[in-house]
Amino acid sequence: MELHAKYIVNEDGKPTSVIIPIDKFREIVETYGIDLTDEEKESISKVRVFRKRNDKDELEREYTDLDNT
């Protein structure tokens, strides 16, 4: 990912903030799950454990059908 940023500096010339294009910001948020709630992050962690154990019953219970939400 190429990122073009504009830095905002204080009176001493030290960076205090950065401006990045909105499309890159959205990409970062979606890629790293920054927009997920704590509940969603916990659910993802649980499912990773179930997948690692190949626990199909637990995976089935945790599955959310997005068409029915």
DRENVO-514994 format. One record per atom (N, C-alpha, C): x, y, z; residue in three letters. Coordinates in steps of 0.001 Angstrom, whole numbers, padded with zeros to 6 digits, always signed. Layout:
% residues N
XYZALA...
END
This chain:
% residues 69
+000855-001170+000000MET+000000+000000+000000MET+000899+001231+000000MET+000616+002103-000907GLU+001337+003374-000968GLU+000493+004416-000246GLU+001133+005189+000615LEU+000401+006145+001418LEU+001051+007521+001298LEU+000274+008469+000797HIS+000745+009848+000704HIS+000112+010619+001849HIS+000952+011122+002736ALA+000444+011799+003926ALA+000952+013238+003969ALA+000135+014078+004586LYS+000524+015462+004838LYS+000662+015614+006344LYS+001800+016110+006784TYR+002062+016262+008208TYR+001747+017674+008676TYR+001136+017749+009834ILE+000873+019036+010475ILE+001865+019137+011626ILE+002587+020243+011664VAL+003627+020403+012681VAL+003290+021559+013623VAL+003870+021508+014824ASN+003669+022595+015775ASN+004701+023699+015537ASN+004742+024671+016436GLU+005665+025817+016273GLU+007125+025384+016240GLU+007440+024254+016867ASP+008819+023757+016904ASP+009160+022887+015702ASP+008190+022699+014821GLY+008418+021881+013642GLY+008237+020396+013878GLY+007705+020012+015054LYS+007490+018598+015362LYS+006102+018180+014872LYS+006019+017024+014223PRO+004721+016552+013736PRO+003734+016332+014890PRO+002526+016805+014710THR+001484+016616+015718THR+000294+015837+015165THR+000090+015882+013863SER-001027+015195+013217SER-000624+014851+011789SER-001454+013999+011191VAL-001207+013620+009810VAL-002542+013555+009084VAL-002523+013942+007824ILE-003705+013874+006980ILE-003419+012839+005895ILE-004351+011860+005764ILE-004223+010857+004707ILE-005514+010845+003893ILE-005435+010407+002656PRO-006643+010347+001828PRO-007698+009427+002460PRO-008945+009794+002354ILE-010037+009060+002982ILE-010112+007623+002492ILE-009844+007372+001220ASP-009916+005998+000728ASP-008856+005118+001380ASP-007679+005665+001632LYS-006622+004910+002315LYS-006988+004691+003781LYS-007583+005706+004405PHE-008034+005578+005781PHE-009060+004452+005906PHE-010027+004430+005009ARG-011051+003378+005035ARG-010426+001997+004829ARG-009465+001930+003921GLU-008784+000665+003663GLU-008065+000166+004918GLU-007407+001058+005615ILE-006709+000698+006855ILE-007704+000231+007908ILE-008786+000966+008078VAL-009809+000617+009071VAL-010383-000763+008782VAL-010719-001030+007539GLU-011316-002314+007181GLU-010309-003454+007250GLU-009084-003209+006824THR-008059-004245+006829THR-007712-004689+008244THR-007590-003738+009151TYR-007152-004055+010506TYR-008294-004148+011511TYR-009525-004030+011061GLY-010669-004211+011938GLY-010812-003145+013001GLY-010312-001969+012740ILE-010363-000889+013715ILE-011797-000495+014035ILE-012696-000718+013099ASP-014089-000318+013284ASP-014940-001386+013976ASP-014344-002518+014352LEU-015097-003590+014985LEU-015362-003283+016458LEU-016507-003743+016949THR-016829-003585+018364THR-016046-004639+019159THR-015985-004465+020465ASP-015321-005459+021314ASP-016002-006816+021188ASP-017318-006807+021084GLU-018070-008056+020934GLU-017696-008774+019633GLU-017574-008024+018550GLU-017194-008619+017265GLU-015775-009181+017322GLU-014855-008447+017945LYS-013473-008927+018073LYS-013416-010213+018891LYS-014200-010272+019975GLU-014237-011467+020814GLU-014785-012659+020032GLU-015826-012435+019258SER-016409-013499+018450SER-015399-014037+017440SER-014673-013156+016810ILE-013646-013569+015839ILE-012580-014408+016521ILE-012161-013996+017706SER-011144-014754+018442SER-011636-016150+018796SER-012910-016242+019242LYS-013480-017545+019576LYS-013500-018455+018360LYS-013948-017921+017246VAL-014065-018733+016037VAL-012691-019204+015563VAL-011674-018385+015731ARG-010313-018816+015351ARG-009899-020053+016139ARG-010223-020072+017440VAL-009913-021231+018276VAL-010677-022452+017787VAL-011955-022293+017475PHE-012763-023407+016984PHE-012211-023950+015668PHE-011786-023047+014802ARG-011220-023496+013513ARG-009923-024261+013738ARG-009100-023746+014643LYS-007831-024401+014927LYS-008060-025816+015457LYS-009099-025983+016283ARG-009437-027302+016844ARG-010272-028126+015875ARG-010681-027524+014773ASN-011566-028174+013792ASN-012866-028616+014463ASN-013403-027739+015318ASP-014631-028010+016068ASP-015829-027520+015258ASP-016341-028398+014421LYS-017411-028027+013496LYS-018722-027709+014218LYS-018984-028371+015335ASP-020213-028094+016089ASP-020210-026662+016632ASP-019110-026259+017232GLU-019012-024893+017764GLU-019042-023863+016641GLU-018390-024170+015536LEU-018408-023258+014394LEU-019830-023067+013883LEU-020585-024154+013843GLU-021969-024074+013385GLU-022804-023194+014319GLU-022582-023320+015627ARG-023327-022505+016599ARG-022972-021023+016493ARG-021720-020729+016153GLU-021270-019341+016061GLU-021587-018688+014722GLU-021956-019484+013739TYR-022212-018972+012388TYR-023382-018002+012387TYR-023190-016904+011693THR-024267-015922+011514THR-024601-015834+010038THR-025826-016145+009715ASP-026284-016041+008341ASP-026659-014587+008067ASP-025855-013894+007307LEU-026061-012459+007082LEU-027338-012174+006315LEU-027838-013143+005596ASP-029102-012951+004869ASP-030298-012910+005812ASP-030131-013416+007018ASN-031234-013478+007971ASN-031062-012492+009129ASN-030232-011485+008968THR-030039-010510+010055THR-030802-009246+009785THR
END
